[in-house]
Amino acid sequence: MKIAASVTSAGPIRVRACVLPVLFAALLSGCSLWGGSKVKLPELGENVPLLGVRQAWSAKVGGGGAKPLDVRVQEHLVTIAAADGSVAALDARTGGDLWRTNVGEPLSAGVGTDGRYAAVVSHANALVLLDQGKEVWRQTLPSQVFTAPLIAGGRVFVLAADRSVSAFDLATGKKLWSQARTGGDALVLKQSGVILAVGDTLVVGAAGRMVGHNPDTGSIRWEAPLASPRGVNDVERLVELVGRVSRVGDSVCARAFQAAVGCVNVTRDRASVSWSQSANGSEGVHGDAETIYGTESNGNVLAWRRSDGARVWSSDRLKLRKLTSPLLLGRSVVIGDGEGWVHFLSRTDGAPLNRVSTDSSGIAAAPVVAANTLVVITRNGSVFGFRPE
């Protein structure tokens, strides 16, 4: 079965080292990596716009300040899910609704889409499939899910918090197979992980490894380790792969949480790690055939050569600003921050090209591009469309 690659990473949720419940696995989220007191941010300095950008439209998804979870793009279609159960498809050309609904309960993961169908997962572990905003079916899952489902090849694939992977028939919701993951760390990360299609292989992240599954049966074809657990406690040993990822052909590059960034060459029957470099970040990566870009937990922005992982440049201009995953767009690298700014940096050396404001709630997920429009969402559910001048 051929499955088309159609997804990027979901919007991340930051980790906490808080009091952990005694469960089959403790789930981490919520507490700031920056500590309890508010950090004084370095001044950005005067904005000298070397790249013309204008706001084209704005919209809203979610009510009562419900945080958006994810953004997916199919041509001009931008699909967004929010924590309150809202799911909406917007036209990136105008910002207008194509459809909008609410699944009736809070969401923990979403949204995956193929342009027509959309899939989300609720806090009550319900996998819900929508067709143009109308519910088709829902299935109860045995484990919590924090990664947006993948819709491909007439199936819905789900990566659960316990690292199990399942496949459901798109038309009926019938479970086709489930592959459990044994062993691993005592804790799992309450943050969007890695799930995508590469040719006819389903690729997921599990405990610092990329794992290739047969999408028809769930059997494992190969595993490729990007990072190994390290440290003396369970929190320090977390090395889950986090979205977004950068795929160019058979090369898939990803981040292992607070451990490494690396690239894997993927084929149907085998995979090999091209390189892996130590990196202290919690957000995914993006890039092109030459360069991979990422943001570190301290706000530094880094670029690595895709072929061998050599450092190309590093910038500390956005230090301490709680940065999103980057988006490579034209001659710029686009990054959102926790104050609601969207930064445009030069892809060649990280120099500032421009910055634009949204609102003060902060950027909620990695920026995306659709129909020549840069789309960003904030933590209070505002959606902004920007275009070049």
Secondary structure, DSSP 4 states (H G I P E B T S, - for coil): --------PPPP------PPP-SSSEEE--S-TT-SSPPPPPP------SS-EEEEEEEE-SSTTPPEEEEEEETTEEEEEETTSEEEEEETTT--EEEEEE-SS-EEEEEEESSSEEEEEETT-EEEEEETTEEEEEEE-SS---S--EEETTEEEEE-TTS-EEEEETTT--EEEEE---S--SEEESS---EEEETTEEEEEETTEEEEE-TTT--EEEEEES----SSSTTTT---EEEEEEEETTEEEEEETTTEEEEEEE-SS-EEEEEEEE---SS--EE-SSEEEEE-TTS-EEEEETTT--EEEEE-TTTTS-----EEETTEEEEE-TTSEEEEEETTT--EEEEEE--TT-B-S--EEETTEEEEEBTTSEEEEEEE-
